[in-house]
């Protein structure tokens, strides 16, 4: 009986502590529990595709509820990973996750889903494009791998692939290079027969390389675009030597804002250093002048003292003469 009283007292203390404790701060996240795919596989008992559909429907339902409650649902990629692990041919999660995930989203839980999508559906260039864009322009850019994902679509017989998608792998490769190397690579591509029908896309690539990244509203009136077009067309037609085109395009390079800021910072530091040196020189001159003035004052004081000492005997002699 005595032990029962102690146990009841302990339970009462714990209950009181929980009751009067301050609530935990809210995370503004819709929290959900998701089991591992290996565990669900045994429970599904051979109905993996059906269970994958149920989990995906549950994920979409919670995603919709998050818009109503204002909480962020951060588990869509995990739900898609679970569903596609159970049924790798389940197309909807691949397409949905690739379409709604922002390119620069910090959460990378969708990477494994999109990687599986490009492997299971290699003929679907849209799924591979989603994955390549996340790789090349995501939180941890890997443009080399992004180029490897999209390279196979350059010679694809699929007529639905736009021209700029066929050559996007080259853009990823060029973005990894220095400006000079990238410009030389683009000019070499212009001269290759397999890129002949994509010549118009090289104008924009070159402009982006040399710093003109803004959207061109009217290419016919844009002087930079027309100059690049004239140089590239002249080189492709054999009218202008490639070395001249390379030099002219490199001379058009626009200094980026960060380079301008760095130059301004260096200029300001140099000016501040010059000002400090000038101030130090002026202070040194003032100290020197003060020292000279002090020395002159000492000399004048000494001379005055000596003169006074010399004149004193004369006064004494005059006094003696008067007494006599």
C-alpha positions in Angstrom: 0.0 0.0 0.0 2.9 2.3 0.9 4.5 1.8 -2.5 1.2 2.4 -4.3 0.9 5.8 -2.6 4.4 6.7 -3.8 3.6 5.6 -7.3 0.4 7.6 -7.4 2.2 10.7 -6.0 4.9 10.4 -8.7 2.2 10.1 -11.4 0.4 13.2 -10.0 3.7 15.2 -10.1 4.4 14.2 -13.7 0.8 15.0 -14.7 1.1 18.4 -13.0 4.4 19.1 -14.7 2.9 18.4 -18.1 -0.2 20.4 -17.4 1.6 23.6 -16.3 4.5 23.3 -18.7 4.8 25.9 -21.5 3.8 24.7 -24.9 6.6 24.0 -27.4 7.2 26.6 -30.1 5.4 25.8 -33.4 7.4 24.8 -36.4 4.8 25.8 -39.0 5.4 22.4 -40.6 2.7 19.7 -41.2 4.3 16.7 -39.5 3.7 13.3 -40.9 5.0 9.8 -40.3 6.2 7.8 -43.3 7.4 4.3 -43.0 10.3 2.8 -45.0 9.6 1.3 -48.4 11.2 -2.0 -47.3 8.8 -2.2 -44.4 5.7 -1.4 -46.5 6.8 -3.9 -49.1 6.4 -6.8 -46.6 3.0 -5.5 -45.3 1.7 -4.9 -48.9 1.8 -8.7 -49.5 2.3 -8.3 -53.2 0.0 -5.3 -53.8 2.8 -2.8 -54.1 1.2 -0.8 -56.9 -2.1 -0.4 -54.9 -0.3 0.6 -51.7 1.9 3.1 -53.7 -1.3 4.7 -55.0 -2.8 5.0 -51.5 0.4 6.7 -50.2 0.5 9.1 -53.1 -3.2 10.0 -52.6 -2.5 10.6 -48.9 0.4 12.8 -49.8 -1.7 14.9 -52.2 -4.5 15.2 -49.6 -2.0 16.5 -46.9 -0.5 18.9 -49.5 -4.0 20.3 -50.2 -4.7 20.6 -46.4 -1.4 22.5 -45.9 -2.7 25.3 -48.3 -5.8 25.6 -46.1 -4.1 25.6 -42.7 -1.1 27.7 -43.7 1.4 25.1 -42.7 4.2 24.1 -45.0 4.1 20.5 -46.2 7.7 19.5 -46.7 7.2 15.7 -47.3 6.0 15.6 -50.9 9.4 14.4 -52.1 9.5 11.7 -49.4 6.0 10.5 -50.3 7.0 10.3 -54.0 10.1 8.4 -53.1 8.0 5.9 -51.1 5.5 5.5 -53.9 8.0 5.1 -56.7 10.1 2.7 -54.6 7.1 0.5 -54.3 6.1 0.9 -58.0 8.9 2.3 -60.2 6.5 2.6 -63.2 4.2 5.0 -61.3 4.4 7.9 -63.7 2.3 10.6 -61.9 4.7 11.2 -58.9 7.6 11.8 -61.3 5.7 14.3 -63.4 4.1 16.1 -60.5 7.2 16.4 -58.3 9.3 17.6 -61.3 6.7 20.2 -62.3 5.9 21.7 -58.9 9.4 21.7 -57.3 11.1 25.1 -57.7 14.5 24.9 -59.5 16.3 26.5 -56.5 14.4 24.7 -53.7 16.8 23.9 -50.9 15.2 20.6 -50.1 16.8 17.9 -52.3 14.5 15.0 -51.4 13.2 15.1 -54.9 16.6 14.3 -56.5 16.3 10.5 -55.9 12.8 10.6 -57.4 13.9 12.5 -60.5 17.0 10.3 -60.9 14.7 7.2 -60.9 12.4 8.9 -63.4 15.2 9.6 -65.9 16.3 6.0 -65.6 12.8 4.3 -65.8 11.6 6.6 -68.6 14.7 7.5 -70.6 12.6 8.4 -73.7 10.7 11.1 -71.8 12.8 14.2 -72.2 10.6 16.3 -69.9 11.4 14.2 -66.8 15.1 14.3 -67.7 14.9 18.1 -68.1 13.4 18.5 -64.6 16.3 16.5 -63.2 18.9 18.3 -65.2 17.6 21.8 -64.2 17.6 20.8 -60.6 21.2 19.5 -60.9 22.5 22.4 -62.9 20.7 25.3 -61.1 19.7 23.9 -57.8 21.2 24.6 -54.3 24.3 22.5 -55.2 25.0 23.0 -58.9 26.6 20.1 -60.8 26.4 21.2 -64.4 28.6 18.4 -65.6 26.1 15.8 -64.4 23.3 17.9 -65.8 25.0 17.9 -69.2 25.4 14.1 -69.1 21.6 13.7 -68.4 20.6 15.8 -71.4 23.3 14.9 -73.9 21.4 11.8 -75.2 18.5 14.0 -76.5 20.6 15.9 -79.0 20.3 13.2 -81.7 17.0 11.8 -80.5 14.4 11.0 -83.2 11.7 12.4 -81.1 10.2 15.3 -83.1 8.6 16.9 -80.1 11.9 18.0 -78.6 12.5 21.8 -79.2 15.9 22.9 -80.6 16.9 24.7 -77.5 16.3 21.5 -75.4 18.4 19.5 -77.8 21.4 21.8 -77.2 20.8 22.6 -73.6 23.5 20.0 -72.6 26.0 22.3 -74.4 24.9 25.2 -72.3 25.5 23.3 -69.1 29.0 22.4 -70.3 29.8 26.0 -71.4 28.7 27.4 -68.0 31.4 25.3 -66.3 34.2 27.0 -68.4 36.1 30.2 -68.2 34.8 33.0 -70.4 37.6 32.8 -72.9 37.5 29.0 -73.1 33.7 29.0 -73.4 33.7 31.6 -76.2 36.3 29.5 -78.1 34.1 26.4 -77.6 31.0 28.1 -78.9 32.8 29.4 -82.0 34.1 25.9 -82.7 30.5 24.6 -82.4 29.3 27.1 -84.9 31.7 25.7 -87.5 30.5 22.1 -86.9 28.0 20.7 -89.4 25.9 19.0 -86.7 25.1 22.4 -85.1 24.4 24.2 -88.4 20.6 24.4 -87.9 21.1 25.7 -84.4 23.1 28.8 -85.4 20.5 31.3 -84.2 20.7 29.9 -80.7 24.5 30.6 -80.5 23.8 34.4 -80.7 22.1 34.4 -77.3 24.7 32.0 -75.9 27.5 34.3 -76.9 25.7 37.4 -75.5 25.2 35.6 -72.2 28.9 34.6 -72.1 30.1 38.2 -72.5 27.8 39.6 -69.9 24.6 40.6 -71.7 22.1 38.4 -69.8 19.0 40.5 -70.1 16.0 39.6 -72.2 16.2 41.1 -75.7 12.8 42.4 -76.7 13.6 43.2 -80.3 16.6 41.5 -81.8 16.4 43.6 -85.0 17.0 46.8 -83.0 19.5 45.5 -80.5 23.0 46.6 -81.6 24.8 44.0 -79.5 22.7 41.2 -80.9 23.2 42.4 -84.5 26.9 42.8 -84.1 27.3 39.3 -82.7 25.1 38.0 -85.5 27.2 39.7 -88.2 30.4 38.4 -86.7 29.2 34.8 -86.3 27.5 34.7 -89.7 30.6 36.1 -91.4 32.8 33.5 -89.7 30.5 30.7 -90.6 30.3 31.8 -94.2 34.1 32.1 -94.5 34.1 35.9 -94.8 35.8 36.8 -91.5 38.7 34.9 -89.9 37.8 33.2 -86.6 40.7 34.9 -84.8 39.2 38.3 -85.6 35.7 37.2 -84.5 37.1 35.9 -81.3 39.0 39.1 -80.6 36.0 41.3 -81.4 33.6 39.3 -79.3 36.0 39.3 -76.3 36.4 43.0 -76.7 32.6 43.3 -76.2 32.8 41.6 -72.8 30.7 43.5 -70.3 32.2 43.9 -66.8 30.0 42.3 -64.3 28.6 44.1 -61.3 30.7 42.1 -58.9 33.9 43.0 -60.8 32.8 46.6 -60.8 32.3 46.4 -57.0 35.7 44.8 -56.5 37.4 47.5 -58.6 35.5 50.2 -56.7 36.6 48.6 -53.4 40.2 48.5 -54.5 40.1 52.1 -55.6 38.6 53.2 -52.3 41.2 51.4 -50.4 44.0 52.9 -52.5 42.5 56.4 -52.0 42.2 55.9 -48.3 45.8 54.7 -48.1 47.0 57.8 -50.0 45.0 60.0 -47.7 46.5 58.3 -44.7 50.0 58.7 -46.1 49.4 62.4 -46.8 48.1 63.0 -43.3 51.2 61.3 -41.8 53.5 63.5 -43.9 51.6 66.7 -42.8 51.8 65.6 -39.1 55.5 64.9 -39.5 56.0 68.4 -41.0 54.1 70.0 -38.2 56.1 68.2 -35.5 59.3 69.2 -37.3 58.2 72.8 -37.4 57.3 72.7 -33.7 60.7 71.3 -32.8 62.5 74.0 -34.8 60.4 76.7 -33.2 61.2 75.3 -29.7 64.9 75.2 -30.5 64.8 78.8 -31.8 63.0 79.8 -28.6 65.7 78.2 -26.5 68.4 79.9 -28.5 66.8 83.3 -28.1 66.3 82.7 -24.4 70.0 81.8 -24.0 71.1 84.9 -26.0 68.9 87.1 -23.8 70.4 85.6 -20.6 73.9 86.2 -21.8 73.2 89.8 -22.8 71.7 90.4 -19.4 74.8 88.9 -17.7 77.1 91.2 -19.7 75.1 94.4 -19.0 75.0 93.8 -15.2 78.7 94.8 -14.5 78.2 98.1 -16.3 75.3 98.9 -14.0 77.5 98.0 -11.0 80.3 100.3 -12.2 77.9 103.2 -12.7 76.7 102.8 -9.1 80.2 102.8 -7.8 81.1 106.0 -9.7 78.1 107.8 -8.3 79.1 106.8 -4.7 82.6 108.2 -5.3 
